[in-house]
């Protein structure tokens, strides 16, 4: 996994997976693999899969050249609500973008290291 900051303030983790080095043939298989790992965590709940590519395409928006698909897996691994502000930071998500030769998995760094560790393990399990 690598880290970078986008828009000068959002820390993200990302992993590129070359299609020739993975058994996954498409974005749906990667999302399904992430879900299969996530359900093993007793404090997790899968919320939805959002197809961002379809959303933007249906509205006539711009999609960068080479992007074949973009989906986001929404989930929550919370086991407490210590104060009202924490609600703004949940749920979590992992994005999967498909290109002709690779997949890119990424997520915004969580404010709590244990949650970031869970997300790192999810991506590493399918990378």
C-alpha positions in Angstrom: 0.0 0.0 0.0 1.1 3.5 -0.7 0.0 6.8 0.8 -0.6 10.2 -0.8 -2.6 13.3 -0.1 -5.2 14.5 -2.6 -6.5 18.0 -2.9 -3.8 19.1 -0.5 -5.6 17.8 2.6 -7.1 14.3 2.2 -4.8 11.4 3.2 -5.5 8.3 1.2 -4.1 4.8 0.9 -4.0 3.2 -2.5 -2.9 -0.1 -4.1 -2.6 -0.9 -7.8 -3.1 -4.5 -8.8 -2.1 -5.5 -12.3 -4.7 -7.7 -14.0 -2.1 -10.2 -15.1 -1.0 -10.8 -11.4 -4.5 -11.4 -9.9 -7.2 -14.0 -10.3 -9.9 -11.3 -10.3 -11.2 -10.5 -13.8 -13.4 -7.5 -13.1 -14.4 -4.9 -10.6 -17.3 -7.1 -9.3 -15.0 -9.9 -8.4 -12.8 -7.6 -6.4 -15.8 -6.1 -4.6 -17.1 -9.6 -3.8 -13.7 -10.6 -2.5 -13.6 -7.5 -0.2 -17.1 -8.3 1.0 -16.1 -11.9 1.7 -13.2 -10.8 3.9 -15.3 -8.1 5.6 -18.0 -10.4 6.8 -15.5 -12.3 8.8 -15.1 -9.3 11.1 -17.8 -9.6 13.7 -18.1 -5.9 14.2 -18.6 -5.1 10.5 -21.7 -4.5 8.5 -21.8 -4.1 4.7 -24.1 -1.3 3.8 -24.0 -1.1 0.0 -22.0 -1.1 -3.2 -22.3 2.3 -5.0 -21.5 2.3 -8.7 -19.9 5.8 -9.1 -19.0 5.2 -12.8 -22.7 4.5 -13.6 -23.8 7.5 -11.6 -21.5 9.9 -13.4 -22.2 8.4 -16.8 -26.0 8.6 -16.4 -25.7 12.3 -15.6 -23.4 13.1 -18.6 -20.5 13.8 -16.3 -16.8 13.5 -17.2 -14.9 10.2 -16.6 -11.2 10.2 -17.0 -9.8 8.4 -20.0 -9.1 4.8 -19.3 -11.5 4.3 -16.4 -13.7 1.3 -17.2 -15.5 1.1 -13.9 -15.6 2.7 -10.4 -17.4 1.3 -7.5 -17.4 2.0 -3.7 -18.0 -0.6 -1.0 -19.7 1.1 1.9 -19.4 -0.5 5.4 -19.2 0.2 9.1 -16.9 -1.4 11.7 -17.9 0.8 14.6 -18.5 -0.6 18.0 -19.2 2.6 19.9 -20.5 6.1 19.5 -18.4 8.1 22.0 -19.7 11.5 21.0 -21.9 13.1 18.3 -19.0 14.2 16.1 -17.9 10.7 15.4 -21.0 10.1 13.3 -19.6 12.5 10.7 -16.7 10.1 10.2 -18.7 7.0 9.6 -19.4 4.8 7.6 -16.1 3.9 5.8 -15.6 3.0 2.2 -13.1 1.4 -0.1 -13.1 2.5 -3.8 -12.2 0.1 -6.6 -11.4 1.6 -10.1 -10.9 -0.6 -13.1 -8.6 0.2 -16.0 -7.7 -1.9 -19.0 -4.6 -3.3 -17.4 -5.1 -2.8 -13.6 -7.3 -2.2 -10.7 -6.8 0.6 -8.2 -8.1 0.2 -4.6 -8.1 3.2 -2.3 -9.6 4.7 0.8 -9.5 7.8 3.0 -7.4 7.3 6.1 -9.6 6.7 9.1 -9.2 9.0 12.2 -8.6 5.9 14.3 -5.6 3.7 13.6 -7.4 0.4 14.4 -10.0 1.2 11.7 -7.2 2.1 9.2 -5.6 -1.2 10.1 -8.8 -3.1 9.3 -9.0 -1.3 5.9 -5.4 -2.0 5.1 -5.9 -5.7 5.9 -9.0 -5.8 3.6 -7.1 -4.4 0.7 -4.0 -6.6 1.4 -6.3 -9.7 1.5 -7.3 -9.2 -2.2 -4.0 -7.6 -3.5 
